[in-house]
Amino acid sequence: MSETTPPTTADRQAEIAAAREELVATISTLKSAMTPAAMARRGGRAITGWFTDEFGGIRPERVAIVGAVVAGIVALKIIGRRRG
C-alpha cells in the first residue's frame, strides 16, 4: 500500500483558484442566458416549434386550435359589450 503525501497549501490554493474561475465562468454563462433578448429568442423558438413539425412544415391542426381560441375570445368580448 503506497502512502500519498497530503496536499500542500499551494495545492489547496490552486484548487480554490481553479474552482473560483469555473464558478465565474458558470455565472457568466447563466447571466448571458437570462438576458431579456436571450429569453425572447428561446420563447420564440418554443412557439415556432409548437406550430411546426420536425421538417419545418406548418401543423395546420395547431394553427386551427389557436385560431379557434382567438375567435372565441373575440366573440365573448363582442357579446360582453352588447350586454354591458
N, C-alpha and C positions, 0 to 999 in steps of 0.2 A: 504494500500500500504506500503510495507516494504522498508526501506532505506538500501542500501548496502554501505559498507564502501569502500572508494577509496583504490586502491591498494597502498601498501607501496613501498618505494624504493627497499627494499629487494625482494618484489614480482616481481617488474619490472626487477630487475637484474636476478632473477631466470628464468623468461620468456625469457630474452635475451640469457642467457646461454643455455637454452634448445633449442632455435631456432638456435643458433650457432652450437651446437652439431648435430642437424638434418641437417643443411646445410653442415657441414663437411662430414657427412655420405653420403649424396646425391652426393656430388662432388667426393668422393672416389669411389662410385659405378659407376658414369659416367666415371671416369678416367679409371677404370679397364675394362669397356665395350668398350672403344675406343682404346685399345692397338691393335697393328697390328695383333697379334695372335687371339684375340677375334673377330676382324673384318673378318679375314680369315675364322675362324670357321663358322661365320654367313653366309658368302658368299658361303662357301662350302655346307652348309645345304640348302641354297636357290637354288643352282644349282642342287643338288641331288634331292630336292623336285620337281623341274621342270621336271626332267626326270623320276620320279617315281610317281605311284598313291598312294592313301591313304592306300593301303595294302602292299606297298613296292615293287610292281611289276614294271617292266620297261614299259614305254609308247613308243611303237615302232614308232608311228607317229612322236613324237617329236625327237627321235633319227634320224629318216629318214630326218626330216627337217634340222637338224644340219649337217648331212652327206651331204645333197644336197648343202647346203650353202658352206661348206668346199670344196667340189668337184668343185663347180662353181668358187670359188676364185682361186683354183689351176689352173683350166682351163684358166681363164683370165690371170694369171701370165705367163703361158706357151705361150699363144697366144701373149702376150705383148713382151716376149723375142724373139719370132720368127720374129716379125715385126720390133723390135728395132735393 
